[in-house]
Amino acid sequence: MIEENVILVNQNDEQIGLMPKLEAHEKALLHRAFSVFILNSKNEVMLQQRAHQKYHSPLLWTNTCCSHQREGESNIEAGSRRLFEEMGFKTELKELFHFIYKAPFDNGLTEHELDHVMIGYFNESPAINHDEVEDWKWMKIEDIKDDIEKQPEIYTVWFKIIFDEFYHYLEDHKI
């Protein structure tokens, strides 16, 4: 399997190059990424538990899906592609905001991403890809906030950062 490239960007989200994903994470270089939050009609977020065989953050809980755009792919196209690859369904996505964060992993790699955060709605059960996802669940937004404070070790490093941004976005905006 050929390793995918990530899109290296500057602070203004302008592409400045391409690099293999692992190398970009080893060098902690800023690259474009996205995070998808799927909500149901009860205002619960669909969380996924990362598969046990993932090379970093296995079995930790995180947002519905997240990954990296491919060259020439829009943020929405990338989010829709990866949502289907990981969770097995399609739904309309809307981009809410983007921000930059940097988060080290326990294995020496670092996420340094300009992250485009998207939202979508779905009321069914996903058909998860077990190569990517171990399990999934619906959780109320306030319960996620409380649970991250009580047991931060069960969540991915980036999810804790992204969820905080998402939570404050929801406080300030109607969606």
Residue pairs with C-beta under 8 A, 6 or more apart in sequence:
3 20
3 21
3 22
4 20
4 21
4 68
4 70
5 18
5 19
5 20
5 21
5 70
5 71
6 18
6 19
6 20
6 21
6 24
6 31
6 32
6 33
6 68
7 15
7 17
7 18
7 31
7 32
7 68
7 69
7 70
7 71
8 15
8 16
8 17
8 18
8 19
8 24
8 29
8 30
8 31
9 15
9 16
9 30
9 31
9 32
9 114
10 16
10 30
11 30
11 100
11 114
13 32
13 98
13 114
15 32
15 71
18 71
19 27
19 29
19 31
21 68
22 109
24 31
25 105
25 109
25 110
25 111
26 108
26 109
26 110
28 102
28 110
28 112
29 112
30 100
30 112
30 113
30 114
31 68
31 112
31 113
31 114
32 68
32 69
32 113
32 114
32 116
33 66
33 67
33 68
33 69
33 111
33 113
33 114
33 115
33 116
34 66
34 67
34 68
34 69
34 75
34 78
34 79
34 82
34 115
34 116
34 117
34 118
35 63
35 65
35 66
35 115
35 116
35 117
35 118
35 158
35 162
35 166
36 63
36 64
36 65
36 66
36 79
36 82
36 83
36 93
36 118
36 119
36 120
37 45
37 46
37 63
37 64
37 117
37 118
37 119
37 120
37 166
38 45
38 46
38 64
38 83
38 87
38 91
38 119
38 120
38 121
38 122
39 45
39 46
39 119
39 120
39 121
39 122
40 46
40 121
40 122
40 123
40 138
41 121
41 123
42 138
42 140
43 140
43 141
44 138
44 139
44 140
44 141
45 63
45 64
45 138
45 139
45 140
45 141
45 144
46 64
46 87
46 122
46 126
46 136
46 137
46 138
47 61
47 62
47 63
47 64
47 136
47 137
47 138
47 139
47 144
48 61
48 62
48 63
48 64
48 65
48 86
48 87
48 128
48 133
48 134
48 135
48 136
49 59
49 60
49 61
49 62
49 133
49 134
49 135
49 136
49 137
50 57
50 58
50 59
50 60
50 61
50 62
50 132
50 133
50 134
50 156
51 58
51 59
51 130
51 131
51 132
51 133
51 134
52 58
52 59
52 134
53 131
54 132
55 107
56 105
56 106
56 107
56 109
57 105
57 156
57 157
58 134
59 134
60 154
60 155
60 156
60 159
61 154
61 155
61 156
61 159
62 155
62 156
62 158
62 159
63 159
63 162
63 163
63 166
64 83
64 87
65 79
65 82
65 83
65 86
65 87
66 82
66 115
66 158
66 162
67 78
67 82
68 78
69 75
69 77
69 78
69 116
70 78
73 81
75 95
75 116
75 118
76 93
76 94
76 95
76 118
79 93
79 116
79 118
79 120
80 90
80 93
83 89
83 90
83 91
83 93
83 120
84 90
85 129
85 132
86 128
86 129
86 132
86 133
87 126
87 127
87 128
87 129
87 133
87 136
88 126
88 127
88 128
88 129
89 122
89 124
89 126
89 127
91 120
91 121
91 122
92 120
92 121
93 118
93 119
93 120
94 118
94 119
94 120
94 175
95 116
95 117
95 118
96 117
96 118
96 119
96 166
96 169
96 173
96 175
97 117
97 165
97 169
98 114
98 115
98 116
98 117
99 114
99 115
99 117
99 165
100 112
100 113
100 114
100 115
101 111
101 112
101 113
101 115
101 158
101 161
101 162
101 165
102 110
102 111
102 112
102 113
103 110
103 111
103 112
103 157
103 158
103 161
104 110
104 111
104 157
105 111
105 157
111 157
111 158
113 158
115 158
115 162
117 162
117 165
117 166
117 169
119 175
126 136
128 135
128 136
139 147
141 167
141 170
144 163
145 163
145 167
147 154
147 155
148 155
148 160
148 163
152 160
155 163
